[in-house]
Amino acid sequence: MTSLVAPDVRRWRRWVAMLEDFGGPKEMHGSGHWNLSHDPIPTEAGCAEFVAMTELTSAADLDGTRVRSSYFWVAAGDGSDGDDLVGFLNLRHTLNAFLLEEGGHIGFSVKPSARRLGHASAALALGVREAAGLGIARVLVTCDVDNEPSRLTIERNGGVREDERNGKLRYWITT
């Protein structure tokens, strides 16, 4: 089972283990780490800073370039505190010009040791359900042209390819 959970400092040790598995922020799509002034620091205090960032961007649009977003950690299990954290998902409530071209409504990633276990597909399905709850009728999801696992995950979730722009494949999923 896979679930989406709100970022929470009480899970900081599991968050640190997830960061270490990713080996750095480069592949942590959907994490929001780019909103920090530095790479996430794998400590309890670093987790608190990370969680505060997700709460801030969940509350309102920021600086005219970032839209209101809901951040989730992907958990392997029913969402209880003991579940392993396996990834990130970011649900953007609206699309600005950049998101319409390249970023989409949902960004997601799963740590290397938890890939090919169905977590990405389940997390994306849950993210689409969350989008429907926000009244988003069609969800834009994108991936790099050469990212076949993400492409297949999007297509398994009903993604209909619209086009390719700037090295990104663009798919729409009806909620």
C-alpha positions in Angstrom: 0.0 0.0 0.0 1.1 3.5 -0.8 -0.2 6.7 0.8 0.5 10.4 0.8 1.3 12.0 4.1 1.9 15.6 5.1 5.5 16.5 5.8 6.0 16.3 9.6 9.1 16.8 11.7 8.1 13.7 13.8 9.2 11.7 10.8 12.6 13.4 10.5 14.7 10.2 10.8 12.7 8.5 8.0 13.0 11.8 6.0 16.8 11.7 6.5 17.0 8.1 5.3 15.0 9.0 2.2 17.3 11.9 1.4 20.3 9.6 1.8 18.7 7.1 -0.5 18.2 9.8 -3.2 21.9 10.7 -2.9 21.2 14.4 -3.2 18.4 16.7 -4.4 18.9 16.3 -8.2 16.3 13.6 -8.6 14.0 14.7 -5.8 11.2 15.9 -8.1 8.2 17.2 -6.2 10.1 17.7 -3.0 10.2 21.5 -3.1 13.8 21.6 -2.1 14.5 24.4 -4.7 12.5 26.7 -2.4 15.3 26.5 0.2 18.4 28.7 -0.1 20.6 25.5 0.2 20.3 21.8 -0.2 18.2 20.1 2.5 20.3 19.4 5.7 19.8 15.8 6.9 19.2 16.6 10.5 16.1 17.2 12.7 16.6 20.9 12.4 17.0 20.6 8.6 13.7 18.6 8.5 12.0 21.3 10.5 13.2 23.9 8.0 12.0 21.8 5.1 8.6 21.2 6.7 8.2 25.0 7.4 9.0 25.7 3.7 6.3 23.2 2.6 3.8 24.9 5.0 4.6 28.3 3.7 4.1 27.4 0.0 0.9 25.6 0.8 -0.6 28.8 2.3 -0.2 31.2 -0.6 1.5 32.1 -3.9 5.0 33.3 -3.3 6.9 36.1 -4.9 4.8 36.0 -8.1 6.8 33.0 -9.5 5.6 30.1 -7.4 2.0 29.0 -7.1 0.2 27.6 -4.1 1.1 24.0 -3.7 0.4 21.0 -1.5 3.5 19.0 -0.6 3.3 15.3 0.4 5.7 12.6 1.3 5.0 9.3 -0.3 4.8 6.5 2.4 5.0 2.8 1.9 2.0 1.8 4.0 -1.2 3.3 5.3 0.3 6.6 6.4 1.0 5.7 10.0 4.0 7.2 11.7 6.1 4.0 11.3 5.8 3.8 7.5 8.9 4.1 5.4 9.1 7.3 3.4 9.8 6.5 -0.3 9.3 9.7 -2.2 7.8 13.2 -2.8 4.8 14.6 -4.5 4.0 18.2 -5.1 0.5 19.2 -6.3 0.4 22.7 -7.7 -3.1 24.3 -7.4 -2.8 26.5 -10.5 -0.5 26.7 -13.5 1.6 29.8 -14.3 3.3 30.1 -17.6 6.3 27.9 -16.7 4.2 25.2 -15.2 1.9 25.2 -18.3 4.9 24.7 -20.5 7.1 22.4 -18.5 6.3 21.7 -14.9 2.6 20.7 -14.8 0.3 20.3 -11.8 2.1 17.3 -10.2 5.7 16.6 -9.7 6.7 13.3 -8.1 9.7 11.1 -7.4 10.5 7.8 -5.6 13.8 7.0 -4.0 16.0 4.5 -5.9 15.6 1.6 -3.4 11.8 1.8 -3.7 11.4 2.0 -7.5 9.6 -0.6 -9.5 7.3 -1.5 -6.6 4.3 0.5 -7.8 4.8 3.5 -5.4 5.1 6.1 -8.2 1.9 4.9 -10.0 0.0 4.8 -6.7 1.3 8.2 -5.6 0.4 9.8 -8.9 -3.2 8.3 -8.7 -3.5 9.7 -5.2 -2.2 13.1 -6.3 -4.8 13.1 -9.1 -7.5 12.3 -6.6 -6.2 15.2 -4.4 -6.4 17.5 -7.5 -10.0 16.5 -8.1 -10.8 17.5 -4.6 -9.4 20.9 -5.3 -11.7 21.2 -8.3 -9.0 20.6 -11.0 -10.8 18.8 -13.8 -7.7 18.1 -15.9 -4.2 17.6 -14.4 -1.1 18.4 -16.4 1.8 16.0 -15.7 5.1 16.3 -17.5 8.3 14.3 -17.7 11.7 14.5 -19.5 11.6 13.0 -23.0 14.1 10.3 -22.0 12.5 9.3 -18.7 10.7 6.2 -19.7 9.7 5.1 -16.2 7.9 8.4 -15.6 6.3 8.3 -19.0 4.9 4.8 -18.4 3.7 5.8 -14.9 1.8 8.8 -16.3 0.3 6.7 -19.1 -0.8 4.0 -16.7 -2.6 6.7 -14.8 -4.6 7.7 -17.8 -2.3 10.4 -19.1 -3.0 11.4 -22.7 0.0 12.9 -24.4 -0.6 16.4 -25.8 2.9 17.3 -27.1 6.6 17.8 -26.4 7.9 21.2 -25.4 11.5 22.1 -24.3 12.5 18.4 -23.9 9.4 17.6 -21.8 6.5 15.3 -22.7 3.2 16.8 -21.6 0.2 14.7 -20.6 -3.3 15.5 -19.4 -5.2 13.3 -16.9 -8.9 13.8 -16.5 -10.0 13.6 -12.8 
